[in-house]
Amino acid sequence: MDNSNRELFIFHHVLNMEIYGFEARYCLNLFLLGVFFCLLMKWEGNFWVTCGIHTGWNYTQLFVLGTAVSNKPIGIIKGKADCNPVFYDEIYGFTGAVFTTVLLTVLILLLILSLSKRGKLEQR
């Protein structure tokens, strides 16, 4: 995947802030998610695994949890998660939640640890 495709992916998600307003945690979580996907791709060696996880998560949000994807209710189910704001941000959904920040940080640290043990973490 070349850099222009990654930038387009990030650009699409950051456009939500233009519509719904700037939220630092959402921006941080997008960054952490990008780092997680890059490390996962390095760990797994397959770009399609990251695509599958992203698609699976969107499907889960839309059809299992009944919430909007990127605050866009595009599915058959038009629900809203009524839960603790630590787990679900009213504007940005799960992507803007505090729990997502913690979860992504832990996952990134685990991937870094695993990659370093495998000798796949190279310095440039």
C-alpha positions as CSV (number, residue, x, y, z in Angstrom):
1,M,0.0,0.0,0.0
2,D,1.6,3.3,-1.0
3,N,1.4,6.4,1.1
4,S,-1.3,8.1,-1.0
5,N,-3.8,5.3,-0.1
6,R,-3.0,5.6,3.6
7,E,-3.5,9.4,3.4
8,L,-6.8,9.0,1.7
9,F,-8.0,6.6,4.4
10,I,-7.0,9.0,7.2
11,F,-8.4,12.0,5.2
12,H,-11.8,10.3,4.9
13,H,-12.1,9.8,8.6
14,V,-10.8,13.2,9.6
15,L,-13.5,14.8,7.5
16,N,-16.0,13.9,10.2
17,M,-14.4,16.6,12.4
18,E,-15.3,19.2,9.7
19,I,-18.9,18.1,10.0
20,Y,-19.3,17.4,13.7
21,G,-16.5,19.6,15.2
22,F,-13.0,19.0,16.5
23,E,-12.5,16.4,19.2
24,A,-9.0,15.7,20.3
25,R,-9.7,12.2,21.6
26,Y,-11.2,11.2,18.3
27,C,-8.2,12.6,16.4
28,L,-5.9,10.7,18.8
29,N,-7.8,7.5,18.4
30,L,-7.6,7.8,14.6
31,F,-3.9,8.2,14.9
32,L,-3.6,5.2,17.3
33,L,-5.8,3.1,15.0
34,G,-3.5,3.9,12.1
35,V,-0.4,2.9,14.2
36,F,-2.2,-0.3,15.3
37,F,-3.1,-1.2,11.7
38,C,0.5,-0.5,10.5
39,L,1.9,-2.7,13.2
40,L,-0.7,-5.4,12.7
41,M,0.2,-5.4,9.0
42,K,3.9,-5.8,9.8
43,W,3.1,-8.5,12.4
44,E,0.8,-10.4,10.1
45,G,2.5,-9.6,6.8
46,N,-0.9,-9.2,5.1
47,F,-2.7,-6.0,4.3
48,W,-6.0,-7.8,3.9
49,V,-6.1,-8.8,7.6
50,T,-6.3,-5.1,8.5
51,C,-9.0,-4.5,5.9
52,G,-10.9,-7.5,7.3
53,I,-10.7,-6.2,10.9
54,H,-11.8,-2.7,9.8
55,T,-14.8,-4.1,7.8
56,G,-15.7,-6.5,10.6
57,W,-15.7,-3.7,13.1
58,N,-17.9,-1.5,10.9
59,Y,-20.3,-4.4,10.4
60,T,-20.4,-5.1,14.1
61,Q,-21.2,-1.4,14.9
62,L,-23.9,-1.3,12.3
63,F,-25.7,-4.6,12.4
64,V,-24.8,-6.1,15.8
65,L,-24.7,-3.0,18.0
66,G,-27.1,-0.9,15.9
67,T,-24.9,2.2,16.1
68,A,-23.8,4.6,13.4
69,V,-20.5,4.1,11.7
70,S,-18.5,7.3,11.8
71,N,-21.6,9.0,13.1
72,K,-23.4,8.2,9.8
73,P,-26.5,6.0,10.3
74,I,-26.2,4.2,7.0
75,G,-27.5,0.8,7.9
76,I,-30.8,-0.8,8.3
77,I,-30.8,-0.4,12.0
78,K,-30.9,3.2,13.3
79,G,-29.9,2.8,16.9
80,K,-27.9,4.7,19.4
81,A,-25.8,3.2,22.2
82,D,-27.1,4.2,25.5
83,C,-24.1,3.5,27.7
84,N,-21.4,5.1,29.8
85,P,-19.6,7.9,27.9
86,V,-16.3,6.2,28.8
87,F,-17.3,3.5,26.3
88,Y,-19.3,5.5,23.7
89,D,-19.0,9.1,22.7
90,E,-22.3,10.7,21.7
91,I,-20.8,12.4,18.6
92,Y,-18.1,10.0,17.4
93,G,-19.3,6.7,18.8
94,F,-16.8,4.1,19.9
95,T,-14.0,5.8,18.0
96,G,-14.2,8.8,20.3
97,A,-14.4,6.9,23.5
98,V,-11.9,6.9,26.4
99,F,-12.0,3.1,26.4
100,T,-10.9,3.0,22.8
101,T,-7.9,5.1,23.6
102,V,-6.9,2.7,26.4
103,L,-7.6,-0.4,24.3
104,L,-5.7,0.8,21.3
105,T,-2.7,1.8,23.5
106,V,-2.6,-1.7,25.1
107,L,-2.9,-3.4,21.7
108,I,-0.1,-1.3,20.2
109,L,2.2,-2.1,23.2
110,L,1.4,-5.8,22.8
111,L,2.2,-5.7,19.1
112,I,5.4,-3.8,19.7
113,L,6.4,-6.4,22.3
114,S,5.6,-9.3,20.0
115,L,7.3,-7.7,17.0
116,S,10.5,-7.0,19.0
117,K,10.5,-10.6,20.2
118,R,10.2,-11.9,16.6
119,G,12.9,-9.6,15.5
120,K,10.5,-7.9,13.0
121,L,10.9,-4.4,14.5
122,E,13.5,-2.7,12.5
123,Q,14.8,0.8,12.9
124,R,15.0,3.3,10.0
